[in-house]
């Protein structure tokens, strides 16, 4: 890995040329901290399609082998295919930023912790919109508490076609919650809850799904009693979730949002903090992944595999995310006066 202060000239390889990957490549190529960017994808037609939009500033590569001269690898491929690329990067001594939002893959990546330590590199698991930004907001928000005992996250929207397909599968698959110090499995599409997100998304019905967030949050918050994750869905989404997708996914999703609700103790009383952000999910995921990549290049980080809830200097990273126009906001409740009625 590039040492602190030596980020200019860094060599970065990006796996994945989908809706999120293309955005990551463009932002990295525009950064003065990066010397060269190479993009790879298993679909040669997709690579040819996007290559012209880079104006010759980005190299087009092939295969999974990562050169030893690589400083960092960002993996933005389809969920379920990121572990192999991460292993190749670590063997080359490069730091890794992954964007996975799939349960089995998250477990597989976290299981590489010892290997990452042996190679002296940082493997960031799930640096996207959710998980990713939600993990980071949870860590920053937790600074207001003496003890956080509940974390509840939720999201609205999908990015590109691969993200839409993963969303469809997640709604019909088993969800995992952390309750009372143990893992519990719940049916996908259950647990309806009205969640409020930043405008213009506002209130949406959210349900359990096969989401990996608890796997990343529980290790980062020792003693936490409950961790849950939900996703917004319509009645049609829930009815058709067990079936193949009826329509081809849209190339780019609409406006999405995420929220994090923290509950716990401050001084002698209960305290609740609700944070949120809104963006197109592919754009939000790209901003978080790029901010994380540049953060790793510019700072010495502890080797190992973990999510963004365990990143060093979370406030600094959140400032970098905000500087790229993905600004978290805070829900502020208020009490009605007696004269206000109701």
N, C-alpha and C positions, 0 to 999 in steps of 0.2 A: 504493500500500500504506500501511497505517497505520504510523506511526512507532513506535519503541520507546517504551513507557510510555503510549501512547494507545489501547491495545486496547479499554478499556471503550467500549461504544457501537458496536463494529464491526458492519458489515453483511455477512452471509455468505449466499451462495446455494449450495444443495446440489442437484446433479443426480442423480436416481436415488432411487426410493422402494421399493427391494427390501429384502431382509433386512439388508444392510449399511447402505444409505442411511437407512432409518428409524432405526436405532440412532445413526447419526451426527447426524441432525437432533435427536433427543431429548437427546443429550449436549451438543450445542452450545447448544440452547435453555436448558439448565440452567446454563450457564456464565455467571458474572458478567462475563466479559470480552467477551461478545457482546451487542450491543444488539438485533439482529433477525436472524431466520433465515427464509429462503424456500426451499421445496422445489419441485422441478419433476420431471416425468416424462413420457415420451412416451405412456404408457398412462393415459388419463383415468380408467378404471375403478379402476386401482390407486390413483391419487391420491385419488379419492373414498373409497376403502376405508380409507386410512390417515389422512385428514384429521381424522376424528372423534376419533382417539386423541391429537391434539395439544392439545386443549382450547382452541383459539383462540389459542395462543401462537406458532404458526408460520403464516406466510403461504403460500398456495398460488399458484404462478406458472405461466406457460406460455411456450413458445418457448425459443430458444437465446440471444436477445439479452440481454446482461448490462448492467445500468445502470452508468453511469460512477461512481456513488456507492458501488459495491460494493467492499469491502476484500479479500474472499477468496472463492474458489469452490472447493468440494469436488466432485469428479466421481466418483460411485459408480454409474455406469450399466453396462450390459452391456459386457463386454470387446469391443473392436472399434468402440465408438461414442464413445470419450472424447476423441479428438483435436479434433473439431469444437467441443465445449464448452470445451476448454482454449484454443483459438484465440480464441473469443468473449470469454473472461475476460481474456486478455492484451491484447486490443484495448481493453478497458475499463480497463486499468491495474490489474487485480486479480491478486493472487497466486493460484496454483493448486496444489491437492493432488489428484492422481489416484490411483486404486486399481487400475490395470490389472494383469493377470497374463498378458497375451497378447504373443507375440513381435513380430508385425508392428506392433502398436499401440505397444509400447515403443520400437521403432526410430523410428516416426513422431514420438512425443513428444520423444525425445532430439534428433531433428533440428530441433526448434524452439528449440534453445539460443540461436542468434544472435538470433532474434526476441524471445525472452524478455529477453535482455540489452538490446536496443534499446528495449523497453518498460519496462525497469527493474524487472522482476518476477521472482520465483522460481517455477519450475515444478517441483514435486516429482513424480517419476515412480514409480509403484508403491509407494504408502504404505499397504500392507495387511498381512496376516499373513505371506504369502510370495508375492512379495517385499514388503519393508517392514520388519517386525520383524527378519527374518533379516539384511537389509542393515545395520540399526542394530546388532544384536548382533555382526556381523562387524567393524564399525568399532571398537566399544568393546573387543572381545576382542583386536583387533590391537595395542592399546597394550601388551600383555605381550610383544610380540615386537620383535626388532631387524629382522627381515624375515619377512613372510608370503609363502610361495611356493605354498600350496595352500589353497583354500576349497571346502568341500563342504557343500551345503545340501540339506535334504529336508523333506517335509511329509506330514501325514496329515489326511484329512478335507476336506469341502467345506462351503460356507455354504448360501446359498439355491439355488433352481433354476438360475439363470444360472451360478453357480459350478460346480454339478454338471455342467452341459452342457459348460462349458469344460474341466473335468477329463476328461470322456469324450473330447473331441476331442484333448486334449493327449497322451493315451496312445497314440493311433494316428498321431500326426504326428511329423515329424522333430524331434529334439532337437539342441541346440547345446551343445558343450563348448568350453572354452578349454584348449588343450594345447600346450605348447612354443612359445608366442608366436603361435599361429594358431587360427582357428576350425575346428572339425571337426563334421560332421553325423553323428548316430547315429540308428538306428531307434527310434521310440517303443516302449516296452515291453521294451527290451533292458537289459542291464547290471544284472541283479538283485543287490541288496545288502541284507543284513539291517542295518537301522538301529535304534538304540535311542533312544526318546523318553521324556520325563518321564511318570511314572505319572499316570493309569491306562492310558495308551496302550501303553507298553513297546515290545517289539520288533516291527517290521513289515518285510516284504519291500518294498523300494522299487525303482523302475525309472526309466529315462530317460523324459522326455516333453517336449513343446513348452513349455518353461518359460523365461521371459525373464531369470532371475536373473543369469546370466553377463554379459548386456549391461549390467547396472547395476553389477556388482561389479568387472569388469575395469578400467574407467576409473578407479575409485576406489583401486585397488591397483596402482600402476605396478610392473612387474617380476614380478607374480604369474605362476606357471608353469602352474597347473592350477585351473580353476574348473568345478565340475559341479553339477547340480541334479537331484533325483529326487523322485518322488512315490510314496506307498504305493498298492498295488493288489493285488487278489485275482486268482486264476486266472480267475474269471468276468469281471472287469474287462478283463483282457487279451484274452480270447477274443471279447468282444462289442465291444471298442473300435472296430473298423472299421465296425460296423453302427449304424443309428439306435438311440437309447436305447429299450430295451424297455418300461421303466416310467416313469411321470411322476416327475420328481425330487421328493423330499420338500421341503416348504416351509422346513425348517430342518435343517441337518446336525447330527450328534452331536458329541461331544468330538473335537477335533483337536489337532494338535501340530506344532511345527516344531523343527528342530535345525540348528546350524551347527558344523561342524568346521573348525578352523584348524590348519594345520601350517606350521612354519617354524623359524627360528633365534633363539635367545636366548643371548647370550654366545657360547660355543663349541659348544653342543650343540643337538640337535633338541628342539623343544617342540611339544606338542599341547594345544589347548584345545577342549572340546566344550561348547557352550551350547544350551539348549533352553527351550521354553515350551509350555504346554498351555492350550487354551481352545476354545470353539466358534469355528470359523473366521470366521463373520460377525461375532461379537462381538469377536474379536481384531483383525480388520481395521478395525472401527469405532473401537476404542480407539486404534490406531496413527494412523488418519487424523485423528481429533479432536485427539490430542496434537500431531500435526504442524501442524495448522491453527492451534491456539492458540500453538504455538511460533513460527510465522511472524508471527502478529499481535503478539506481545510482543517480538520481537527483529528487529533489522536483519539481513537476510540478503543474501548476494551474489546478484545477478541471474543467471539461467541455468537450464538444464534438467538435472536429475541425480536420482539415487535417494538414499535415506536414508544410504547409505554415505558420501556426500559432504556431509552436513548439518553446519552449524556447531554446536558444543557437543553432540556425540552423547551424552555422559554425562548432560547436563542433560535432553535429550529422553527418554532411557531412564528417567530418574527420573520424568518426567511419565507415561510409559506404566505404570511400576510402581505409581504412586499411584492408577491406575485399575484396580487389581487384575489386571493382566496382568504377572506377575512372572517374568522369566527366571530360570532356575536353571543350575547348572553341574554337569557330570558330574565326580565325583571318583573316580578309580581308586585302588586300593590293592593292595599286594603281600601275598600270603599268606606267613605265616611258615612255617618248616620244620615246626613242630609242627601246622600246620593241615591237613596232608595234601594230597592232590590232586596 
